[in-house]
Amino acid sequence: MDDEALKGPGGEEGRMVAPFSFSSLRFVNLASGLWPEVLSRFFSALPQADARLNALGESLVDEVRQSTLSFHAGIVYPAGGGLLGLLGGYLVLDEVEIHTFFLHPDWRKKGIGSFMMKSFLSGCHSSGVSEVHLEVRSKNPARELYSRLGFRESGIRKGYYGPQWSPDGQSDDAILMVYTTGKTVDLPNPGESLMACLTGGSG
Ligand SMILES: CC(C)(COP(=O)(O)OP(=O)(O)OC[C@H]1O[C@@H](n2cnc3c(N)ncnc32)[C@H](O)[C@@H]1OP(=O)(O)O)[C@@H](O)C(=O)NCCC(=O)NCCS
């Protein structure tokens, strides 16, 4: 998947955009340095519906700044894109619970989310994490993405999401999913660097 040429945001309107390559993507620890301020600006600039549906705002920035239990990795495209998205969650003993997985709308459907999640799962595998858990709205297309990456469905919470959490304004079920790290998946590579950025505070 590396080095695939892709259009960046704005390409659809015919503006000149530098070629995009996966090998240019970098992970950062959002708790380090000035990244919490960058994250705050990133959230403020999002379309309101995106921010609301994904609970992205100042309370999450506060958690990034203060929490010792959670981790938050940002994905950055240095050549002009800045912060593209984030993956966050909790590490408890040898299990991870993902609570946030989000890419800016301009950068979706280019394989970046898969790249980030695969990198994260690879890092979990090599760091001794045994299981990665998450939950997803039953109608969220990301459910298909998780299945493709090797997550299996482990439970359902009927009507867990109220209408305010769904783009169509309807209540929805939560699907619980789990990834067991012993499983073999097609892992590209830089999981090590994603984990290293979280534990080493690079940024
Ligand atoms: C989920 C998310 C991080 C995935 O990142 P991404 O870079 O768009 O995903 P990829 O390009 O690697 O993979 C795309 C696949 O994911 C699924 N998918 C995820 N979100 C989708 C969307 N909004 N529309 C269509 N397909 C979507 C599809 O299976 C798609 O496969 P396809 O291209 O063959 O149709 C991103 O779409 C996003 O930020 N969505 C909004 C926030 C969200 O719902 N997060 C998940 C919470 S559980």
The ligand as an SDF file (V2000), in Angstrom:
LIG
                    3D

 48 50  0  0  0  0  0  0  0  0999 V2000
  -13.5210    5.2820   10.1130 C   0  0  0  0  0  0  0  0  0  0  0  0
  -12.4230    6.0840    9.4300 C   0  0  0  0  0  0  0  0  0  0  0  0
  -11.3500    6.4920   10.4360 C   0  0  0  0  0  0  0  0  0  0  0  0
  -11.8080    5.1560    8.3560 C   0  0  0  0  0  0  0  0  0  0  0  0
  -10.7410    5.8130    7.7290 O   0  0  0  0  0  0  0  0  0  0  0  0
  -10.6300    5.8340    6.1300 P   0  0  0  0  0  0  0  0  0  0  0  0
   -9.2810    6.3280    5.7860 O   0  0  0  0  0  0  0  0  0  0  0  0
  -11.7810    6.5620    5.5880 O   0  0  0  0  0  0  0  0  0  0  0  0
  -10.7560    4.2770    5.7660 O   0  0  0  0  0  0  0  0  0  0  0  0
  -10.0320    3.5220    4.5690 P   0  0  0  0  0  0  0  0  0  0  0  0
   -9.9300    4.4250    3.3900 O   0  0  0  0  0  0  0  0  0  0  0  0
   -8.7910    2.8850    5.0510 O   0  0  0  0  0  0  0  0  0  0  0  0
  -11.0540    2.3470    4.2930 O   0  0  0  0  0  0  0  0  0  0  0  0
  -12.2870    2.6390    3.6740 C   0  0  0  0  0  0  0  0  0  0  0  0
  -13.2350    1.5380    4.0230 C   0  0  0  0  0  0  0  0  0  0  0  0
  -13.7530    1.7780    5.3270 O   0  0  0  0  0  0  0  0  0  0  0  0
  -15.1680    1.6700    5.3220 C   0  0  0  0  0  0  0  0  0  0  0  0
  -15.6340    3.0290    5.5770 N   0  0  0  0  0  0  0  0  0  0  0  0
  -15.3200    3.6810    6.7030 C   0  0  0  0  0  0  0  0  0  0  0  0
  -15.9450    4.8640    6.7530 N   0  0  0  0  0  0  0  0  0  0  0  0
  -16.6550    4.9830    5.6100 C   0  0  0  0  0  0  0  0  0  0  0  0
  -17.5080    5.9950    5.0840 C   0  0  0  0  0  0  0  0  0  0  0  0
  -17.7840    7.1330    5.7610 N   0  0  0  0  0  0  0  0  0  0  0  0
  -18.0780    5.7970    3.9030 N   0  0  0  0  0  0  0  0  0  0  0  0
  -17.8420    4.6730    3.2190 C   0  0  0  0  0  0  0  0  0  0  0  0
  -17.0370    3.6860    3.6760 N   0  0  0  0  0  0  0  0  0  0  0  0
  -16.4440    3.8250    4.8510 C   0  0  0  0  0  0  0  0  0  0  0  0
  -15.5570    1.0540    4.0060 C   0  0  0  0  0  0  0  0  0  0  0  0
  -15.5220   -0.3520    4.1960 O   0  0  0  0  0  0  0  0  0  0  0  0
  -14.4120    1.4780    3.0980 C   0  0  0  0  0  0  0  0  0  0  0  0
  -14.1370    0.4980    2.1500 O   0  0  0  0  0  0  0  0  0  0  0  0
  -14.3080    0.8190    0.5890 P   0  0  0  0  0  0  0  0  0  0  0  0
  -13.4360    2.0040    0.3080 O   0  0  0  0  0  0  0  0  0  0  0  0
  -13.8690   -0.4340   -0.0960 O   0  0  0  0  0  0  0  0  0  0  0  0
  -15.7720    1.1230    0.4270 O   0  0  0  0  0  0  0  0  0  0  0  0
  -12.9740    7.3640    8.7310 C   0  0  0  0  0  0  0  0  0  0  0  0
  -13.8600    6.9960    7.7160 O   0  0  0  0  0  0  0  0  0  0  0  0
  -13.6810    8.3050    9.6850 C   0  0  0  0  0  0  0  0  0  0  0  0
  -13.0440    9.1510   10.2920 O   0  0  0  0  0  0  0  0  0  0  0  0
  -15.0180    8.1940    9.8300 N   0  0  0  0  0  0  0  0  0  0  0  0
  -15.8030    9.0550   10.7250 C   0  0  0  0  0  0  0  0  0  0  0  0
  -15.5350    8.7190   12.1790 C   0  0  0  0  0  0  0  0  0  0  0  0
  -15.9560    7.3010   12.4980 C   0  0  0  0  0  0  0  0  0  0  0  0
  -17.0420    6.8550   12.1620 O   0  0  0  0  0  0  0  0  0  0  0  0
  -15.0560    6.5880   13.2130 N   0  0  0  0  0  0  0  0  0  0  0  0
  -15.2950    5.2080   13.6380 C   0  0  0  0  0  0  0  0  0  0  0  0
  -15.9490    5.1980   14.9630 C   0  0  0  0  0  0  0  0  0  0  0  0
  -16.2210    3.5450   15.5480 S   0  0  0  0  0  0  0  0  0  0  0  0
  1  2  1  0
  2  3  1  0
  2  4  1  0
  2 36  1  0
  4  5  1  0
  5  6  1  0
  6  7  2  0
  6  8  1  0
  6  9  1  0
  9 10  1  0
 10 11  2  0
 10 12  1  0
 10 13  1  0
 13 14  1  0
 14 15  1  0
 15 16  1  0
 15 30  1  0
 16 17  1  0
 17 18  1  0
 17 28  1  0
 18 19  1  0
 18 27  1  0
 19 20  2  0
 20 21  1  0
 21 22  1  0
 21 27  2  0
 22 23  1  0
 22 24  2  0
 24 25  1  0
 25 26  2  0
 26 27  1  0
 28 29  1  0
 28 30  1  0
 30 31  1  0
 31 32  1  0
 32 33  2  0
 32 34  1  0
 32 35  1  0
 36 37  1  0
 36 38  1  0
 38 39  2  0
 38 40  1  0
 40 41  1  0
 41 42  1  0
 42 43  1  0
 43 44  2  0
 43 45  1  0
 45 46  1  0
 46 47  1  0
 47 48  1  0
M  END
$$$$
